[in-house]
Amino acid sequence: MLLETIERVNRLRQQALNDPKFIQSAKAHEKALNTQQQNYAGGQKSKAKVRKDKSLAEIYHHAEFGQQADTSTH
């Protein structure tokens, strides 16, 4: 069964490679993929920013620790 499937796929592949419309379509598809990849890669470089990690002191600079803010009990 596997051998039959491989033979069928190879036959169809050979037919496709002998078809000028298929070759033209494949080249157009390859060109579109390359263009899309270049546009995506070019756009990512300009948008990417290096972000510096904040220290805990920078994150919690507004908080007061060691004092109970709410005097009510639960």
C-alpha positions as CSV (number, residue, x, y, z in Angstrom):
1,M,0.0,0.0,0.0
2,L,2.8,2.5,0.9
3,L,4.7,1.6,-2.2
4,E,1.6,2.2,-4.4
5,T,1.1,5.6,-2.8
6,I,4.7,6.6,-3.4
7,E,4.5,5.5,-7.0
8,R,1.3,7.4,-7.5
9,V,2.7,10.6,-5.9
10,N,5.9,10.3,-8.1
11,R,3.8,9.9,-11.2
12,L,1.7,13.0,-10.4
13,R,4.8,14.9,-9.5
14,Q,6.3,14.1,-12.9
15,Q,3.1,15.2,-14.6
16,A,3.2,18.5,-12.7
17,L,6.8,19.2,-13.6
18,N,6.0,18.7,-17.2
19,D,3.1,21.2,-17.1
20,P,4.2,24.8,-18.0
21,K,1.3,26.3,-16.1
22,F,2.4,24.5,-12.9
23,I,6.0,25.7,-13.3
24,Q,4.8,29.3,-13.8
25,S,2.5,29.0,-10.8
26,A,5.2,27.6,-8.7
27,K,7.6,30.4,-9.6
28,A,5.0,33.0,-8.9
29,H,4.3,31.4,-5.5
30,E,8.0,31.3,-4.7
31,K,8.4,35.0,-5.6
32,A,5.4,35.9,-3.4
33,L,6.8,34.0,-0.5
34,N,10.2,35.7,-0.8
35,T,8.6,39.1,-1.0
36,Q,6.4,38.4,2.0
37,Q,9.4,37.1,4.0
38,Q,11.5,40.2,3.1
39,N,8.6,42.6,4.1
40,Y,8.1,40.8,7.3
41,A,11.8,40.6,8.2
42,G,12.3,44.3,7.3
43,G,9.3,45.4,9.4
44,Q,10.4,43.5,12.4
45,K,13.8,45.1,12.6
46,S,12.4,48.6,12.8
47,K,9.7,47.9,15.3
48,A,11.9,45.8,17.7
49,K,13.1,47.7,20.7
50,V,15.5,46.6,23.4
51,R,13.8,46.8,26.7
52,K,15.8,47.3,29.9
53,D,14.5,45.2,32.8
54,K,13.4,47.2,35.7
55,S,14.7,46.6,39.2
56,L,12.4,45.9,42.0
57,A,13.2,49.3,43.5
58,E,12.0,50.9,40.2
59,I,8.8,48.8,40.2
60,Y,7.8,49.5,43.8
61,H,9.2,53.0,44.2
62,H,5.7,54.3,45.1
63,A,4.9,51.6,47.7
64,E,5.6,52.0,51.4
65,F,6.7,48.8,53.1
66,G,6.9,48.2,56.8
67,Q,3.8,50.3,57.7
68,Q,0.3,49.0,57.8
69,A,-1.7,51.2,55.5
70,D,-5.1,49.9,56.7
71,T,-5.7,49.9,60.5
72,S,-8.9,47.9,60.4
73,T,-8.8,44.3,61.4
74,H,-10.4,41.4,59.5
